């Protein structure tokens, strides 16, 4: 398989999972979005007010005062701005002073304040969050005001301390020394410090004071709902694929072919027509589109191998309820209608269904023939089958050998030489022998028949059997060197991708009944 085909197959599988588990994805998406909406709706509203603070380049004040200029600015050296932000968020005394002004504790003010840098600029954003919009604005503005005031006081104290030191050094000099180079330098420095003291403003300026917010900053109803929607969608997708991973049932015809590793022989739709009894079908002999699948199945088996004729077919399944009996008697009828002399044998002596379907006596039957109580011809029922060909109704007869009385040892009877003799006799008198059997994975009754027929057809109902049961049956048949002809998919919906296989819509008829099966629901004896 090339890469393009592999990618196409993977995409098909993903789409299949999404189509099959859409309700899980939708449910989780809606629930998560509704939960996020409800939680946000009942959450206490918080309001955030923000003040913009500029930390100007100290070179300007240094140049104005005549001091030596620093080589870097806050925008050139990230550590300077980082230091300013750290001071702004944790300057001693700022939170306490603000708390006294707004009527809160210092801890409450500190928890309400957040500081960040606006991009790569020298502007810091001081935000205050509170349940009251006006209180949030007051906290932000007073906090910044107190920070600038404390910073200004500290910086002016440092300048005054430096000025005092310089003046002390000048006072220790004589007039002649003050007139010298060192003295004049100290005089100039003292003058610069006096100018700088008058220019000091804490190193920060309010660019934009905080205004009273008109809308809450949290909860953000739209954002939280959208986030819940996204989280629910992701959870739904994950759960859908997990369910698909652990759901071992075969739900598509591709699953059947892949698991059984057999070609698809036919697709049997969900159909009310196929669910009719023999008497109902005889009363209304017009063929529906669904019945054509069995004619196609018969034609496929006839030309399955041009070098070897298929005279006997075992119709089997992995588990009860797959509809193998329905496929068996419809295949036999389709073959008889096309002129193939056919014998239908019900070899499921534990759960016989053919006699009840045709409304004929259960005895004598196969068990009586194998126990040598009757001859085959005495146990075979000739069932008239009405068919419509070219607008006219004609009648053909299908020979049926029912299961007979349920014996205590069905497996031994089927394995006996009498069964081999019966099949040899049937091969001489019939063109096709169709045998309905018990489920191969449940009981071993039909195992001896596998080697005595020309081929085995596996019937599997979609959405019922697991891949494990199918794999077990496949390996079991392989170990016995059985001739597996293919698999029949039963219970396929007429609509959608799975509805392509029976007549290609030629008959223009859809059905809506449950899975067509004559298998009885009681447990195996």
N, C-alpha and C positions, 0 to 999 in steps of 0.2 A: 504494500500500500504506500503510495507516494505521500509527500508531505501535504499537498493540497487536499487529497482525499481524506487524510487523517484529520486535518483541521476542520474540514466540512463535517466529518463524523462527530468530532468533539462538539462543534457548534450545534449539531442536531440533538445531541444528548442533553446539552445545556437547555436548549429550547424545550425539549421534552419534559425535563424536570420542572421548568418554569410553568409550562402549560398544565402539568399534572398537580403541582403543589402551589398553584397561585393563591389558593384560599389561605394557606399558612402564611405566605408573605403578606397578603392583604390584612389578615387578622393582626399580626404582630405590628405592622405599620400603623394601623388605626389605633390599636391599644396604646402603643408607645406615644403617639402624637396626642391622644386624648389624655393620657396620664401627665405628660409634660404640660399640656394646656391647663389641666385642673390644678396641678401643683403650683404653676406660675400664677394662676388666678387667685389662689388663696395665700400666696406668699406676701409677707409685709413689704410694702413699697419703700424703696430707698431712693433718696435724691442726692445727686452729686453736683457740687459747685466747684469751679476751677479758677484759680488765679495764676496769671502768667508773670513770672519773675525773671528779669534780665540780670545776668552777672556781667557787667561791662568789663572791657579790657582795662586792667589796672595801669597800663602804660599811659593812658590819657592823664590820670591824676598825677602819675610820676613825672610826666613831661611838664605838666602845668606847675608842679612844685619845684622843678629843677633837679629832682633826684635821678639816679641812674635808672634807665629803663630796662625792665626784664625782657629777656629774649623771646619769650613765648606768651601766648594768650590762651584762654580756655578752649577755643576752637582748635588751636594748634596742638595743644597738649591735653589728651583725654583725661589724664590724671587730675588736672586742675578742676575740670568740670565734675569729675567723680567726687572730688573732695568737697566741692560746693554742694552737691546733692546730698552727700552724707551729713554735712553740717546742717543743711536745711531740714533734714528729716529727724535729726537727733540732737540739735543744739540744746544745751542745758538751759532750763528755765523757760523755754518758749512754750512748751505744752502747759506748764504750770500757770504761767501768766495768762495764756489764752483760756484755760479752764476757769480761772477766777472771773474773767470778763463775760463768758458765755454761760456760766452756771453749771459746768460739768466737772467731772474729775479729770485729773491729768492723764490717767490711763485711758479714759473714754476719748479724750481729744487725740491722744497719740494713736489709738486704734482707728480713729475716723480719718486721719491724714494719710495721704499717699503722695509720693514725690516721684516725678519722672522727668526725663529730658525730652524736649521737643525736637526730634530728629537729631541732626548733628550741629545744632546751634548752641548758643550760650543762654538759651531760654529754658527755664525749669517750670514745670507745671505742678502746682500744689493743689491737690483735690481733697475736698472734705465731703464725707458721705454721712447722711443722717436721715431719719424718718421724716424730719421737717425740712422743707426746702429753704425756708428763711434761715433756720439754724445752720444748715450746711453752708450757706453763703457767709454768715457771720463768722463761723469757725475758720473758713479759708482766709477771709480777709484779715481777721484779727491775728491769726497765726503768722501770716506773712509780715504784718505790721510789727508784731513783737519780735520776729526774727531779725528784721532790718534794724530795729531799735537796739536790740542787744548787740548785734554785730557792730553797729556804729559806735556804741558806748565802749565796747572792747577795743576797737581799732583806735579810737581817739585816746583812750587811756594808754595804749602802746605808743602812740605818737608823742603824747605829753611826757611819757617816761623817757623816750629818746631825746626829746627837747631838753628835759631837765638835765640829762647826762651831758649833752653838748654844752649847755649853759654853764654847768659846773666845771667842765674842762676849760671853757673860755675865762671863767672867773679865776682860775688858777694861773692863768698866763699874765705876764706883765704887758704894759701897753706896747712895748717894743715887739714882744712876741706876737701879740694880736695883730700887729701891723705886718708881720711876716706872712710867708706863704701858708704855713699850717694854720696860723690864726685866721687868715682870711677864708680859708677852706671851712673852718669850723663856723665862722660867721655866716657864710653862704648856706651851710647845712642847717643852721638854726633857723634862718629865714625860710628855707624850703619846708622845714617841718612845721613852722607856724602856718604857712599857706596850706600845706597838706591837712593840717588839723581842721582848717575851715572848710576844706572840700570833702572831708570824710562823710560818707552816707551809708556805711555798712557794707559797701561793695555790691549792693543789689538794689534794683529798682523795680517797682510794680509797673508792668507793661499794660496789663488789663486786669482790673479787679474782678472778683467773682460776683456774678449776678444771681439772683434767685432763680433756680431752675423751674421750668414750667412743666416738665414731664419727668417721670421717675427714670432713674438709670437702671434699676432692677426692681422686679423681674422684667425682662424683655419678653413679652408674651409671644410676639411673632417669631423672634429668634429661637426661643426655647421650644416652641411648637415645631418649628422647622427642624431643629436639632433632634427632637424626639421622633419626628417623622423619618429622618435619616437613620437614626439608631434602630428604630423599629424595622425599617427596610433591610438593614444589614443583618439584624438578628433573624428576621424572617427568611432571608436568603440562606444564611448559615443553617438554620433549622431545616429548611426545605431540602438542602443537599445532604444533611445528616440523616434525615428520614429516608431519603432516597437510597443513601448508602446502606442503611441497616434494614430497609424493606427489601427482602429477598424475592418478592413475588415478581413473576414475569408479566409485564403489563402491555407489551407491544409485540408485534410480530417479529420485530428485529431481535427482541429479547429471546423469543423462542428459537429463532434460527441460530443465534449466537450461542445459546446455552446447550441446545441439543446438537449443534453442529450438523444440522440436516437442512435440506432444501425445504422451502415452504410449498406444500402441495396445493393447499386451498385455504380460503378464508371463509368461515361460516358466520354469517351475521346474526345479531340478535333479531329474532323473528317470531311473530305470532303465527305465521303460516307454518313454520317448521314445528311449532308446538302443538299443532292440531293432532287429534287422534286419527287413527286409520279410517274410522267411519266418517269423520268430518271431512277428511280429504277426499274420500270416495264420493261424498255428496257434492263436493265442489272440485271437480277434477282439473280445473284450469291451473296451469303451472304458473307459479309466481317466479320472480327473478331469483329469489333465494335458492330455489330448487336447482337452478342451472349450475350452481357451484359443484353439485355432485356429478353431473354429467361431465363437467370439465375435469373433475377429479378422476372419474373413470377413464376418460380419454388420456389423461396424463399417465395413469398407471399402465394403460395399454401400450403406450410408446415409451415407457420408462427405460426400457433396455431393448433395443431392436434385436439383439442377439439372444435374448432369453425372454420367453413369454411368462407373464405373471398370471398364474392360474389360481393361486390361493393367497389371500391377504388376511393377515391378523390385525384387527383394529383394537388398539390397546391405549391405555393412559397410565399416568403415574399415580393418580389418586382418584377416588370416587367423585362423581359429579362433574367430570370434564365434558360429558356429552358424547362419549364414544359409541353408546348404543344408538343414538340419533344418527351419527355419521355412518355407522355400520348398516342400518336398515335403509337409509336413504341412498347410500352407495350401491347396495344390492338392487334396489328398485330402479335406480338410474341405469345400471348395467342391463337389467332385464328389459327395460323400455327400449334400449338401443339394439335389442336383438341378441344380446349375450345371455345364454342360458346360465342362470345364476342360482346358487344355493346359499341361503343365509343360515348360519349355525349360531345358536346362542350357547356359548361354552361357559357362561358365567352361571354356574349351578348354585352358587351361594346367594346371589342377588339377581335372579332372572328378571328380564323386563320385556323381552320380545313378545311372549305370549300375551301379556297384559296389554301391550300396545295394539296388537292385531285383534284382540278380543277372542282368542282361540284357547282351547284347552291346554293346560300345562303338561299333561301326560297323554299319550306316551311322548317321550322326547329323547334327548341325547343320553341321559343317564340310563334309560331303559335299553337303548341300542348298545351302549358300551357294556352293559351287564348281560347282554344276550337274551333279553326278554322279548324283544321285537326286532324285526329286520328294518333296515333304514327306510325302505319304501313304505312300510306300514306306519312309520312315525313322522314322515314328512307331510306337511300341510301345504296345499296349493292355494296361495292367496291371490285373488284377482286384483290387479292394479289398473285403475282407470287412468288413461292419459289422453291428452288432447294434442293431436298432430294435424297441422294445416287446417285448423278450424273444426275438425271432426273428432269425436270421442271414440277411442278404441280401447280394448281391454287385453292385457297380458297377464300371465300368471307367474308369480314368484314363489319358488319352493322354499319353505322355511322349516328348519329343524329346531324346535324349541328346546329349552334346557331339560325339561322333564322333572321328575321328583327329585328334590334336593337330597343327595346321598350323604352319608357320614364321611366319605372319603373321596371328595371330588378330585383332589390332586392325583390320587392313585388311578382313578378311572381315566383321566386325561393322559396320563403317562403310560397307560397300558397299550398292549399290541392292538387291542380292539380299536383304539383311536387311530392308530396308524393305518389299520385296515379300512376304517371308515373314510379317511382322507384319500386313500388310494382309490377306493370305490367312487368317491365324489369326483376325483380327477378324471375318471373314465366317463362319467355321465354328465359333467357340467363343464362349461367353459370358464367359469369363475366361481370360486368358493370364498365367501366373506364370513369371517369368524369374529364374533363379539366375545371378549374375554374379561375376566376380572382385572382390576388394577394391578399392574405388574409390580409396583412397589409396596403393595399392601399384603397380597397373598401370593403364593408360589404356584397356584393352580395352572396358570397359562405358560409357565416357563418351559415345560416340555414341548409345547406347540411351536415355540420359536424356531426350532430347528426343522420342523416338519412342514413349514409353509414357504412359499416363494418370497414373501416379503412382509414386513411389519410397518404399519402406519400408526404413528403416535398422535393422539388427539389431546390437545391441551387448551383449557379455558383461560383466557386472558384475565390477569388479576387474581388468579386463584392459587396456582401452584408456585412453589418456591424454586429458585434456581438450584438449591441443594438437592431437592427431590428429583429434579430433571437431570442433574449431573449424575446422581446415583443411578437412575434408570439408564442413562446413556452408557455409563461404565459397565453396568450389569449386562446390557445387551452386547456390548463390545466383547466382554469376556466370553460370551457364548457364540461369538462370530455370527450374530444375527444379521440378516439382510434388512437394514433399516431403509425404507423407501423415502421417508420424509415426515414432516409434521403438518398437522391440520390445526389452524388457529380457530378456536370456537369462541363465540360470544363477542364478536367484534362489532362495535357501534358503526352504524351506517354513515354517520356524519364525521367530518374531520379527516385527518390524515389516515386513520385506520380504516376508512371506508372505501379504499381504492381497489380492494382485491376481488370483489365478486360482481362481475358483470360490467365494471367500469361505469356504473350508473345507467347502463343501457336500458334497464327495465323501469327506471324512474320510480322506484318504490323504496321507501324507507320503512323501517320497523322500529318498534319501541318496547318490545317485550323483554322479559328477563332471559337469562341464559337458557338456551334450549338444551335440555338433557332429560333422558328417560331413566337415568340412574336413580335408584331408590335411596332415600336418605338414611335407612336404618344401618346399624353397625354390622360389620362382618361377623359371621358366626365363628 
